[in-house]
Amino acid sequence: METENLTVVTEFILLGLTQSQDAQLLVFVLVLIFYLIILPGNFLIIFTIKSDPGLTAPLYFFLGNLAFLDASYSFIVVPRMLVDFLSEKNVISYRSCITQLFFLHFLGAGEMFLLVVMAFDRYIAICRPLRYSTIMNPRTRYALLLALWLGGFTHSIIQVALILHLPFCGPNQLDNFFCDVPQVIKLACPDTFIVELLMVSNSGLLSLLCFLGLLASYAVILCRIRKYSSEGKNKATSTCTTHIIIVFLMFGPAIFIYTRPFQAFPADKIVSLFHTVIFPLMNPVIYTLCNQEVKASMRKLLSQHMVF
């Protein structure tokens, strides 16, 4: 009977990134410019890899999927965030909040697993070059792609299942500009200590283990390439260095957000901004700028379609 008398929350109020109107306007302009410049760049990467028959190696196959994942990921938070900057009261329904949270973790975990797959691909290419084409055949590539999608779905559905079992009876103010696990579960009526531990062991432990595994794998690769010739060594080192930069950009904020008890810190919103808006769109661009084959193919494609 006591549960029946509780008010059921049907919507959440997003408090946003900042309460300062000037700061909000500045962030809005910067994010909009960044979004309109970098997002087409991700689609250009996908189109370039799809249209160039010379970019059929597994590395480019996974790079194209990374660009697709990051472009999709950016649609979850950024469009609504830009609209909310111009609104006086930012309200999101309970169902929309859960949907946003699901796709955020679905695509985010999928990208983490994709970075693991790309590290595996580089390990085989550098440490087992004679068996590379045999191991990384098209069937293996699509099997790995399916596995990372299933892994992302499993991770996300666990997050959502834990939240759906929590009753929300007020307050309903989310101190963020989007729906994410740490803020949402803090609004639940009962004590959420156990749920928080489960969330940390799911998201936090996953991020930390993937991060440490990736660093270890690239350390092994860098040790192996010391035996290469000067040209091959420089190319392999450049590729691995780029991958390591992406690993830190991707996993640093995730570890900061999800591997600690869900307590608010002043830097949380800034870290979330980079984690959900800036870094995802930059990842494929950083890969591309350090890949001579993709850059050459992109220049060729643009020159063919350039209208004067």
C-alpha positions in Angstrom: 0.0 0.0 0.0 2.9 2.3 0.8 4.3 1.8 -2.7 1.0 2.6 -4.3 0.9 6.0 -2.5 4.2 7.1 -4.0 4.2 9.5 -6.9 5.6 7.8 -10.0 8.1 10.0 -12.0 7.2 10.2 -15.6 9.7 12.8 -16.7 13.1 14.2 -15.7 14.3 17.8 -15.8 17.8 18.1 -17.2 19.7 20.9 -15.4 22.1 21.2 -18.3 25.9 21.8 -18.6 25.9 25.2 -16.8 23.4 27.8 -15.5 25.3 30.7 -17.0 23.6 32.0 -20.1 26.9 33.3 -21.6 28.7 30.0 -21.0 25.7 28.1 -22.5 25.8 30.3 -25.6 29.6 29.8 -26.0 29.3 26.0 -25.6 26.4 25.9 -28.0 28.3 27.8 -30.8 31.5 25.7 -30.2 29.7 22.3 -30.2 27.6 23.3 -33.2 30.6 24.3 -35.3 32.5 21.2 -34.2 29.5 19.0 -35.0 28.9 20.4 -38.4 32.6 20.1 -39.4 33.6 16.7 -37.9 30.4 14.8 -38.5 30.5 15.1 -42.3 34.2 14.0 -42.0 33.1 10.7 -40.4 30.7 10.1 -43.3 33.4 11.0 -45.8 35.7 8.4 -44.2 32.9 5.7 -44.6 32.2 6.7 -48.2 35.9 6.8 -49.0 36.5 3.3 -47.7 33.4 1.9 -49.3 34.2 3.5 -52.7 37.9 2.7 -53.0 38.6 -0.9 -54.0 42.2 -0.5 -52.8 41.0 0.0 -49.2 39.8 -3.6 -48.6 42.2 -4.6 -45.9 40.7 -5.5 -42.5 42.2 -2.3 -40.9 40.0 -0.2 -43.2 37.0 -2.4 -42.7 37.2 -1.8 -39.0 38.0 1.9 -39.5 34.9 2.4 -41.5 32.8 0.7 -38.8 34.5 2.9 -36.2 33.4 6.0 -38.1 29.9 4.6 -38.3 29.7 3.8 -34.6 31.0 7.2 -33.6 28.7 9.1 -36.0 25.7 7.1 -34.6 26.9 7.7 -31.1 27.0 11.5 -31.7 23.3 11.5 -32.7 22.3 10.2 -29.2 23.3 13.3 -27.2 24.3 16.2 -29.4 21.1 17.1 -31.3 19.0 17.2 -28.1 21.8 19.0 -26.3 21.8 21.8 -28.9 18.1 22.2 -28.7 18.1 22.2 -24.9 20.6 25.1 -24.9 18.0 27.2 -26.5 15.1 26.1 -24.3 14.1 27.5 -20.9 13.0 24.2 -19.4 14.6 21.0 -20.5 12.4 18.0 -19.9 12.9 14.4 -21.0 10.3 11.7 -20.5 11.2 8.6 -18.5 10.9 6.4 -21.6 13.1 8.7 -23.7 15.6 8.9 -20.9 15.9 5.1 -20.7 16.1 4.9 -24.5 18.9 7.4 -24.6 20.7 5.6 -21.8 20.4 2.2 -23.7 21.8 3.5 -27.0 24.5 5.4 -25.2 25.9 2.3 -23.6 25.0 0.0 -26.5 27.1 2.0 -29.0 29.7 3.0 -26.4 30.4 -0.6 -25.4 30.4 -1.6 -29.0 33.1 1.0 -29.7 35.2 -0.3 -26.8 35.0 -3.8 -28.2 35.8 -2.6 -31.6 39.0 -1.0 -30.3 39.9 -4.4 -28.8 39.2 -6.0 -32.2 41.4 -3.4 -34.0 44.2 -4.1 -31.5 43.9 -7.8 -32.2 44.0 -7.0 -36.0 47.2 -5.0 -35.5 48.7 -7.8 -33.4 48.1 -10.4 -36.1 49.3 -8.1 -38.8 52.6 -7.2 -37.0 53.4 -10.3 -35.0 51.9 -13.0 -37.4 52.3 -11.3 -40.8 52.5 -14.6 -42.8 49.2 -15.8 -41.4 47.4 -12.5 -41.4 45.4 -13.0 -44.6 44.4 -16.5 -43.4 43.3 -15.5 -39.9 41.7 -12.1 -40.8 39.6 -13.4 -43.6 36.1 -11.9 -44.4 34.3 -14.5 -42.4 36.4 -13.7 -39.3 35.9 -10.0 -39.8 32.1 -10.3 -39.8 32.2 -12.7 -36.9 34.2 -10.2 -34.8 31.8 -7.4 -35.9 28.8 -9.5 -34.9 30.5 -10.3 -31.5 31.1 -6.7 -30.7 27.5 -5.7 -31.5 26.2 -8.5 -29.3 28.6 -7.6 -26.6 27.5 -4.0 -26.6 23.8 -5.0 -26.6 24.4 -7.4 -23.6 26.2 -4.7 -21.6 23.6 -2.1 -22.3 20.6 -4.3 -21.6 22.0 -5.2 -18.2 22.3 -1.5 -17.4 18.7 -0.8 -18.4 17.4 -3.9 -16.6 18.9 -2.8 -13.3 17.4 0.7 -13.7 13.9 -0.5 -14.8 13.6 -2.3 -11.5 14.1 0.9 -9.5 11.1 2.9 -8.4 11.3 6.7 -9.0 9.1 8.8 -6.8 10.9 12.2 -6.8 12.9 14.4 -7.0 13.2 14.3 -10.8 16.1 16.7 -11.6 19.1 15.2 -13.4 22.2 17.3 -12.8 23.5 16.7 -16.3 22.7 17.5 -20.0 21.8 13.9 -20.9 20.6 10.7 -19.2 23.3 8.5 -17.8 23.5 5.8 -15.1 25.3 7.7 -12.3 22.7 10.5 -12.2 19.6 8.4 -12.9 20.0 5.8 -10.2 20.7 8.5 -7.6 17.1 9.7 -8.1 15.6 6.3 -7.2 13.6 6.0 -4.0 15.3 3.0 -2.2 18.9 2.7 -1.2 20.9 2.1 -4.4 24.2 0.9 -2.9 24.0 -2.6 -4.3 22.8 -1.3 -7.7 25.7 1.1 -7.8 28.2 -1.7 -7.1 26.6 -3.7 -10.0 26.8 -0.7 -12.3 30.5 -0.2 -11.4 31.3 -3.8 -11.9 29.5 -3.7 -15.3 30.6 -0.4 -16.8 33.6 0.4 -14.7 35.2 -3.0 -14.7 34.6 -3.4 -18.4 36.2 -0.1 -19.2 39.2 -0.8 -17.0 39.8 -4.3 -18.2 39.6 -3.3 -21.8 41.9 -0.4 -21.2 44.6 -2.5 -19.5 44.3 -5.2 -22.0 44.7 -2.8 -24.9 47.8 -1.2 -23.3 49.3 -4.6 -22.7 48.7 -5.7 -26.3 50.2 -2.5 -27.8 53.2 -2.8 -25.5 53.8 -6.3 -26.9 53.4 -5.0 -30.5 55.8 -2.1 -29.9 58.4 -4.6 -28.5 58.0 -6.8 -31.6 58.4 -4.0 -34.2 61.8 -3.1 -32.9 63.1 -5.8 -35.1 61.6 -4.3 -38.3 63.4 -2.3 -40.9 63.4 1.5 -40.6 60.5 2.1 -43.0 58.3 -0.7 -41.7 59.2 0.2 -38.1 58.1 3.8 -38.6 54.8 2.9 -40.3 53.9 0.3 -37.6 54.9 2.7 -34.8 52.8 5.5 -36.3 49.8 3.2 -36.5 50.2 1.9 -33.0 50.8 5.3 -31.6 47.5 6.5 -33.2 45.6 3.6 -31.7 47.1 4.3 -28.2 46.0 7.9 -28.4 42.5 6.8 -29.2 42.5 4.3 -26.3 43.4 7.0 -23.9 40.8 9.4 -25.3 38.1 6.8 -25.2 38.8 5.0 -21.9 40.2 7.8 -19.8 36.8 9.6 -19.4 34.9 6.3 -19.1 37.2 5.1 -16.3 36.8 8.4 -14.5 33.0 8.3 -14.7 32.2 4.6 -14.1 35.0 3.1 -11.9 34.1 5.0 -8.7 31.1 5.3 -6.5 28.5 7.5 -8.1 29.3 10.8 -6.3 29.2 14.1 -8.0 32.5 15.9 -8.8 32.9 19.3 -10.3 34.7 17.9 -13.4 31.9 15.4 -14.2 30.0 17.5 -16.7 33.2 18.6 -18.6 34.4 15.0 -18.8 31.0 13.9 -20.0 31.0 16.6 -22.6 34.3 15.4 -24.1 33.3 11.7 -23.6 29.9 12.0 -25.4 30.5 14.9 -27.9 34.1 15.7 -28.7 36.1 12.5 -28.6 33.7 10.2 -30.5 33.7 12.4 -33.5 37.5 12.9 -33.4 38.5 9.2 -33.1 38.1 8.3 -36.8 39.6 11.6 -37.9 42.7 11.0 -35.8 43.0 7.5 -37.3 42.6 8.9 -40.8 45.1 11.8 -40.4 47.8 9.2 -39.5 46.9 6.9 -42.4 48.5 7.8 -45.7 46.5 5.4 -47.8 43.1 6.8 -46.6 44.2 10.4 -46.9 45.4 9.8 -50.5 42.2 8.1 -51.4 40.1 10.8 -49.8 42.0 13.5 -51.7 41.4 11.6 -54.9 37.7 11.2 -54.2 37.3 14.9 -53.4 39.1 16.0 -56.5 36.9 13.8 -58.6 33.7 15.3 -57.2 34.9 18.9 -56.7 32.8 21.4 -58.6 34.4 24.6 -59.8 
